[in-house]
Amino acid sequence: MSTEGINNIQYVYTVWQALNRQAPTIDNIVFDGRTAVIHLTQNFSPSMFPSFVRLQVPAITTLHFRETEQDSGLLKIYRQEDSWTLEGLIQSVPLISFWYNHILRVIMGKLVTATGDLLDAALRHAHKMSMRGREIQRRSRDLAIENMEKLDEYRANLHENYLEGIRGWRENYIEEEEEDDEFVDDDYRHHPPIKESRNGMLL
């Protein structure tokens, strides 16, 4: 609620006096020379109701001042702002305040706690899945590198074995040819050549 003008501000205070049997309780005042912020508790107890009917509502009243004349040093209120919090209004009504404090706030606390628990579990599961995916990727990369190394080693061994086989085959082929040549020479030495006589007989 915002009110401007000295007369209008006086009317507001007249209404507050009619609603309150007891003056408001001032909790704190902050003044910087131009603006005053007052934290107070309004004690609502209208005269038309019994005296035990009382509502205590926290409120904040802001008073704006300005000089009456230039360089006079005298200040007057030209605007007043009153504000109340929704929680303060709820807390001021007995039945509603009990329902708000013991039911609504408890349910909201449990709901927020359960939601936080679910979010925490989901985040931890996502973190585990991410770590597991990284581990699988690392192992796959290591396995691929190991297989490539084994394939290169197998290719090198295959080439060496091929060359070794060719060399062995050549050596065996040359040895067999040399043995065949030696066998032919021995036969020739043990069996002298056949000569033909003058009569046409073989000797």
Backbone hydrogen bonds in HBPLUS format (Angstrom, degrees):
<---DONOR---> <-ACCEPTOR-->    atom                        ^
c    i                          cat <-CA-CA->   ^        H-A-AA   ^      H-
h    n   atom  resd res      DA  || num        DHA   H-A  angle D-A-AA Bond
n    s   type  num  typ     dist DA aas  dist angle  dist       angle   num
A0082-ASP N   A0001-MET O   2.71 MM  81  5.05 159.7  1.75 151.7 158.5     1
A0003-THR N   A0080-GLN O   2.77 MM  77  5.20 160.4  1.81 158.2 164.6     2
A0080-GLN N   A0003-THR O   2.77 MM  77  5.20 162.0  1.80 156.6 162.9     3
A0005-GLY N   A0078-TYR O   3.05 MM  73  5.20 161.7  2.08 132.6 135.5     4
A0009-ILE N   A0005-GLY O   3.03 MM   4  6.22 155.6  2.09 149.9 157.0     5
A0010-GLN N   A0006-ILE O   3.00 MM   4  6.28 151.5  2.09 147.2 154.9     6
A0011-TYR N   A0007-ASN O   3.02 MM   4  6.38 148.2  2.13 146.8 155.5     7
A0012-VAL N   A0008-ASN O   3.07 MM   4  6.41 152.2  2.15 145.3 152.3     8
A0013-TYR N   A0009-ILE O   3.11 MM   4  6.45 159.0  2.15 148.9 153.7     9
A0014-THR N   A0010-GLN O   3.01 MM   4  6.27 143.0  2.15 141.4 151.9    10
A0015-VAL N   A0011-TYR O   3.08 MM   4  6.45 152.1  2.16 148.5 154.6    11
A0016-TRP N   A0012-VAL O   3.02 MM   4  6.39 160.5  2.06 152.3 157.7    12
A0017-GLN N   A0013-TYR O   2.96 MM   4  6.16 153.1  2.03 145.2 152.0    13
A0018-ALA N   A0014-THR O   3.11 MM   4  6.39 144.0  2.24 140.4 149.8    14
A0018-ALA N   A0015-VAL O   3.08 MM   3  5.12 121.8  2.44  95.3 110.1    15
A0019-LEU N   A0015-VAL O   3.04 MM   4  6.34 145.1  2.16 148.6 158.3    16
A0020-ASN N   A0016-TRP O   2.91 MM   4  5.93 139.2  2.08 146.3 156.7    17
A0045-SER N   A0019-LEU O   2.94 MM  26  5.89 150.8  2.03 147.9 157.3    18
A0025-THR N   A0041-THR O   2.97 MM  16  5.05 155.4  2.03 146.8 145.6    19
A0041-THR N   A0025-THR O   2.74 MM  16  5.05 145.0  1.86 139.6 151.6    20
A0027-ASP N   A0039-HIS O   2.67 MM  12  5.36 153.9  1.73 147.4 155.1    21
A0028-ASN N   A0039-HIS O   3.10 MM  11  5.06 152.7  2.18 138.8 140.1    22
A0039-HIS N   A0028-ASN O   2.81 MM  11  5.06 162.2  1.84 148.9 154.9    23
A0030-VAL N   A0037-VAL O   2.88 MM   7  5.12 152.6  1.96 143.5 152.4    24
A0037-VAL N   A0030-VAL O   2.72 MM   7  5.12 162.1  1.75 154.1 159.4    25
A0032-ASP N   A0035-THR O   3.15 MM   3  5.81 157.7  2.20 153.5 157.8    26
A0065-PHE N   A0034-ARG O   2.84 MM  31  5.16 170.1  1.85 165.9 163.0    27
A0036-ALA N   A0063-LEU O   2.86 MM  27  5.07 164.4  1.89 151.0 156.3    28
A0063-LEU N   A0036-ALA O   2.79 MM  27  5.07 163.0  1.82 153.3 158.1    29
A0038-ILE N   A0061-THR O   2.77 MM  23  5.10 170.0  1.78 158.5 161.6    30
A0061-THR N   A0038-ILE O   2.89 MM  23  5.10 163.2  1.92 153.3 155.7    31
A0040-LEU N   A0059-ALA O   3.05 MM  19  5.49 171.5  2.05 152.5 155.1    32
A0059-ALA N   A0040-LEU O   2.85 MM  19  5.49 166.9  1.87 159.4 156.4    33
A0042-GLN N   A0057-VAL O   2.83 MM  15  5.14 155.2  1.89 154.3 145.8    34
A0057-VAL N   A0042-GLN O   2.91 MM  15  5.14 156.3  1.97 146.2 151.7    35
A0044-PHE N   A0055-LEU O   2.70 MM  11  4.93 145.7  1.82 168.2 157.6    36
A0055-LEU N   A0044-PHE O   2.82 MM  11  4.93 158.1  1.87 141.2 148.8    37
A0049-PHE N   A0046-PRO O   3.20 MM   3  5.71 162.7  2.23 113.1 118.3    38
A0053-VAL N   A0050-PRO O   3.13 MM   3  5.71 157.2  2.18 113.2 120.0    39
A0060-ILE N   A0083-SER O   2.94 MM  23  5.31 155.0  2.00 154.3 159.7    40
A0083-SER N   A0060-ILE O   2.96 MM  23  5.31 147.3  2.07 144.9 155.1    41
A0062-THR N   A0081-GLU O   2.74 MM  19  5.00 163.5  1.76 151.0 157.0    42
A0081-GLU N   A0062-THR O   2.86 MM  19  5.00 155.3  1.92 144.8 152.5    43
A0064-HIS N   A0079-ARG O   2.95 MM  15  5.26 169.2  1.96 161.4 161.3    44
A0078-TYR N   A0064-HIS O   3.03 MM  14  6.10 161.4  2.07 160.4 165.8    45
A0066-ARG N   A0076-LYS O   3.02 MM  10  5.65 144.3  2.15 144.9 154.9    46
A0076-LYS N   A0066-ARG O   2.89 MM  10  5.65 148.3  1.99 146.7 154.4    47
A0068-THR N   A0074-LEU O   2.86 MM   6  5.81 150.2  1.95 145.1 152.1    48
A0072-SER N   A0069-GLU O   3.17 MM   3  5.36 152.2  2.25 131.4 125.7    49
A0089-LEU N   A0085-THR O   3.03 MM   4  6.40 154.2  2.10 149.5 155.9    50
A0090-ILE N   A0086-LEU O   2.95 MM   4  6.22 158.6  1.99 150.5 156.4    51
A0091-GLN N   A0087-GLU O   2.81 MM   4  5.98 160.2  1.85 151.0 156.8    52
A0092-SER N   A0088-GLY O   3.12 MM   4  6.21 128.7  2.40 135.7 147.7    53
A0092-SER N   A0089-LEU O   3.27 MM   3  5.23 137.0  2.47  92.4 104.0    54
A0093-VAL N   A0090-ILE O   3.29 MM   3  5.74 153.1  2.36 110.0 116.6    55
A0097-SER N   A0093-VAL O   2.72 MM   4  5.65 153.1  1.79 157.0 165.7    56
A0098-PHE N   A0094-PRO O   2.99 MM   4  6.24 153.4  2.07 150.0 156.5    57
A0099-TRP N   A0095-LEU O   3.04 MM   4  6.32 165.4  2.06 149.7 153.5    58
A0100-TYR N   A0096-ILE O   2.79 MM   4  5.94 154.6  1.86 147.5 155.4    59
A0101-ASN N   A0097-SER O   2.83 MM   4  5.94 161.8  1.87 148.6 153.0    60
A0102-HIS N   A0098-PHE O   2.91 MM   4  5.81 168.2  1.93 152.6 156.4    61
A0103-ILE N   A0099-TRP O   3.05 MM   4  5.21 139.2  2.23 127.7 135.0    62
A0104-LEU N   A0099-TRP O   3.01 MM   5  6.40 163.5  2.04 157.5 162.3    63
A0105-ARG N   A0100-TYR O   2.99 MM   5  5.99 155.7  2.05 151.5 157.7    64
A0107-ILE N   A0103-ILE O   2.86 MM   4  6.01 163.6  1.89 153.6 158.6    65
A0108-MET N   A0104-LEU O   2.86 MM   4  6.04 164.4  1.88 153.0 157.9    66
A0109-GLY N   A0105-ARG O   2.89 MM   4  5.97 150.8  1.98 138.4 146.6    67
A0110-LYS N   A0106-VAL O   2.94 MM   4  6.23 161.9  1.98 150.9 155.0    68
A0111-LEU N   A0107-ILE O   2.83 MM   4  6.01 157.0  1.88 150.1 157.4    69
A0112-VAL N   A0108-MET O   2.88 MM   4  6.01 164.5  1.91 148.4 152.5    70
A0113-THR N   A0109-GLY O   2.87 MM   4  6.01 154.6  1.94 143.6 151.7    71
A0114-ALA N   A0110-LYS O   2.83 MM   4  5.99 161.1  1.86 148.5 153.3    72
A0115-THR N   A0111-LEU O   2.93 MM   4  6.12 158.4  1.97 146.5 153.0    73
A0116-GLY N   A0112-VAL O   2.85 MM   4  6.05 156.6  1.90 145.9 152.6    74
A0117-ASP N   A0113-THR O   2.86 MM   4  6.12 151.1  1.95 145.7 154.0    75
A0118-LEU N   A0114-ALA O   2.94 MM   4  6.21 159.9  1.98 150.1 154.7    76
A0119-LEU N   A0115-THR O   2.91 MM   4  6.14 161.5  1.94 150.3 155.8    77
A0120-ASP N   A0116-GLY O   2.84 MM   4  5.98 156.2  1.90 145.9 152.8    78
A0121-ALA N   A0117-ASP O   2.91 MM   4  6.15 160.0  1.95 149.1 154.4    79
A0122-ALA N   A0118-LEU O   2.88 MM   4  6.09 158.7  1.92 148.7 155.0    80
A0123-LEU N   A0119-LEU O   2.85 MM   4  6.06 157.6  1.90 148.7 154.8    81
A0124-ARG N   A0120-ASP O   2.88 MM   4  6.10 158.8  1.93 149.3 155.2    82
A0125-HIS N   A0121-ALA O   2.89 MM   4  6.06 157.9  1.94 147.7 153.9    83
A0126-ALA N   A0122-ALA O   2.87 MM   4  6.04 157.7  1.92 146.1 152.7    84
A0127-HIS N   A0123-LEU O   2.88 MM   4  6.07 150.4  1.97 142.9 151.4    85
A0128-LYS N   A0124-ARG O   2.92 MM   4  6.18 156.3  1.98 146.7 152.9    86
A0129-MET N   A0125-HIS O   2.87 MM   4  6.12 160.6  1.91 150.9 156.3    87
A0130-SER N   A0126-ALA O   2.88 MM   4  6.06 152.8  1.96 143.2 150.9    88
A0131-MET N   A0127-HIS O   2.89 MM   4  6.14 160.0  1.93 149.4 154.7    89
A0132-ARG N   A0128-LYS O   2.79 MM   4  6.00 157.8  1.84 149.9 156.7    90
A0133-GLY N   A0129-MET O   2.85 MM   4  6.00 155.6  1.91 145.4 152.1    91
A0134-ARG N   A0130-SER O   2.96 MM   4  6.22 153.8  2.03 145.7 152.7    92
A0135-GLU N   A0131-MET O   2.91 MM   4  6.16 152.3  1.98 144.9 152.9    93
A0136-ILE N   A0132-ARG O   2.88 MM   4  6.13 159.9  1.92 151.2 156.2    94
A0137-GLN N   A0133-GLY O   2.92 MM   4  6.09 157.7  1.97 144.2 150.8    95
A0138-ARG N   A0134-ARG O   2.86 MM   4  6.06 155.1  1.92 145.9 152.7    96
A0139-ARG N   A0135-GLU O   2.89 MM   4  6.13 163.6  1.92 151.7 156.0    97
A0140-SER N   A0136-ILE O   2.86 MM   4  6.00 158.8  1.91 148.9 155.2    98
A0141-ARG N   A0137-GLN O   2.98 MM   4  6.15 156.0  2.03 144.7 151.1    99
A0142-ASP N   A0138-ARG O   2.91 MM   4  6.18 160.9  1.95 150.2 155.6   100
A0143-LEU N   A0139-ARG O   2.81 MM   4  5.97 158.5  1.85 149.8 156.0   101
A0144-ALA N   A0140-SER O   2.90 MM   4  6.06 155.9  1.95 145.8 152.4   102
A0145-ILE N   A0141-ARG O   2.95 MM   4  6.19 158.0  2.00 148.7 154.6   103
A0146-GLU N   A0142-ASP O   2.87 MM   4  6.10 157.8  1.92 147.3 153.8   104
A0147-ASN N   A0143-LEU O   2.88 MM   4  6.08 159.1  1.92 149.9 155.2   105
A0148-MET N   A0144-ALA O   2.96 MM   4  6.15 153.7  2.03 144.9 152.1   106
A0149-GLU N   A0145-ILE O   2.98 MM   4  6.24 154.7  2.04 147.0 153.8   107
A0150-LYS N   A0146-GLU O   2.94 MM   4  6.22 159.8  1.98 149.4 154.9   108
A0151-LEU N   A0147-ASN O   2.84 MM   4  6.02 153.1  1.91 145.9 153.6   109
A0152-ASP N   A0148-MET O   2.91 MM   4  6.14 157.8  1.96 147.6 153.3   110
A0153-GLU N   A0149-GLU O   2.90 MM   4  6.15 157.5  1.95 147.3 154.1   111
A0154-TYR N   A0150-LYS O   2.79 MM   4  6.00 153.4  1.86 145.5 153.3   112
A0155-ARG N   A0151-LEU O   2.89 MM   4  6.10 156.1  1.94 147.0 153.3   113
A0156-ALA N   A0152-ASP O   2.94 MM   4  6.19 158.8  1.98 148.0 153.7   114
A0157-ASN N   A0153-GLU O   2.90 MM   4  6.12 162.2  1.93 150.1 155.1   115
A0158-LEU N   A0154-TYR O   2.81 MM   4  5.95 154.8  1.87 146.2 153.9   116
A0159-HIS N   A0155-ARG O   2.97 MM   4  6.18 156.0  2.03 147.4 153.0   117
A0160-GLU N   A0156-ALA O   2.97 MM   4  6.22 162.1  2.00 148.8 154.0   118
A0161-ASN N   A0157-ASN O   2.78 MM   4  5.96 161.9  1.81 152.2 157.4   119
A0162-TYR N   A0158-LEU O   2.92 MM   4  6.04 150.1  2.01 141.2 149.5   120
A0163-LEU N   A0159-HIS O   2.95 MM   4  6.24 165.8  1.97 152.4 155.6   121
A0164-GLU N   A0160-GLU O   2.85 MM   4  6.03 158.5  1.89 149.9 156.7   122
A0165-GLY N   A0161-ASN O   2.87 MM   4  6.01 152.7  1.94 143.4 150.4   123
A0166-ILE N   A0162-TYR O   2.96 MM   4  6.28 156.9  2.02 150.2 156.3   124
A0167-ARG N   A0163-LEU O   2.94 MM   4  6.20 162.1  1.97 150.7 155.5   125
A0168-GLY N   A0164-GLU O   2.90 MM   4  6.09 160.5  1.93 147.9 153.5   126
A0169-TRP N   A0165-GLY O   2.80 MM   4  6.00 158.8  1.85 148.9 155.0   127
A0170-ARG N   A0166-ILE O   2.94 MM   4  6.16 159.7  1.99 149.1 154.6   128
A0171-GLU N   A0167-ARG O   2.95 MM   4  6.17 162.2  1.98 150.4 155.4   129
A0172-ASN N   A0168-GLY O   2.92 MM   4  6.12 165.0  1.94 152.5 156.4   130
A0173-TYR N   A0169-TRP O   2.91 MM   4  6.03 153.5  1.98 146.3 154.0   131
A0174-ILE N   A0170-ARG O   2.92 MM   4  6.13 160.2  1.96 153.4 158.0   132
A0175-GLU N   A0171-GLU O   3.00 MM   4  6.20 161.1  2.04 149.5 154.7   133
A0176-GLU N   A0172-ASN O   3.02 MM   4  6.18 156.9  2.07 145.1 150.9   134
A0177-GLU N   A0173-TYR O   3.07 MM   4  6.31 155.1  2.14 144.6 151.1   135
A0178-GLU N   A0174-ILE O   2.99 MM   4  6.26 156.0  2.05 148.7 155.3   136
A0179-GLU N   A0175-GLU O   2.96 MM   4  6.21 156.2  2.02 148.6 154.9   137
A0180-ASP N   A0176-GLU O   3.00 MM   4  6.20 155.2  2.07 147.2 153.5   138
A0181-ASP N   A0177-GLU O   3.03 MM   4  6.26 155.0  2.09 146.9 153.4   139
A0182-GLU N   A0178-GLU O   3.02 MM   4  6.28 156.8  2.08 148.2 154.2   140
A0183-PHE N   A0179-GLU O   3.01 MM   4  6.22 153.6  2.08 146.5 153.4   141
A0184-VAL N   A0180-ASP O   3.11 MM   4  6.34 154.5  2.18 146.8 152.7   142
A0185-ASP N   A0181-ASP O   3.15 MM   4  6.37 156.5  2.20 147.1 153.2   143
A0186-ASP N   A0182-GLU O   3.08 MM   4  6.33 155.5  2.14 148.1 154.1   144
A0187-ASP N   A0183-PHE O   3.18 MM   4  6.39 160.2  2.22 147.4 151.9   145
A0188-TYR N   A0184-VAL O   3.12 MM   4  6.30 151.8  2.20 144.2 151.9   146
A0189-ARG N   A0185-ASP O   3.00 MM   4  6.29 148.7  2.10 144.9 153.4   147
A0190-HIS N   A0186-ASP O   3.09 MM   4  6.30 158.2  2.14 153.4 158.0   148
A0191-HIS N   A0187-ASP O   3.11 MM   4  6.03 137.5  2.29 140.2 149.9   149
A0203-LEU N   A0195-LYS O   2.74 MM   8  5.28 171.7  1.75 167.8 167.9   150
A0197-SER N   A0201-MET O   2.71 MM   4  5.22 171.9  1.71 162.6 165.1   151
A0200-GLY N   A0197-SER O   3.16 MM   3  5.30 160.4  2.20 105.3 110.2   152
